């Protein structure tokens, strides 16, 4: 993996990954999500199939 490029502006900073690094990170995310799905809490609402924002709001009520 290449070094992350950080571009700083006056109001915000941007992290710039190389396209190959981004592809590798996406592939790792897909593989690890499927591998870890049985042990992850159903309350991880940011994950696909866990209900998203609507479920998180319903859970918090």
Secondary structure, DSSP 8 states (H G I E B T S, - for coil): ----EEEE-SS-EEEE--HHHHHHHHHHHHHHHHHHGGGS-TT-TTSTTS-HHHHHHHHH-
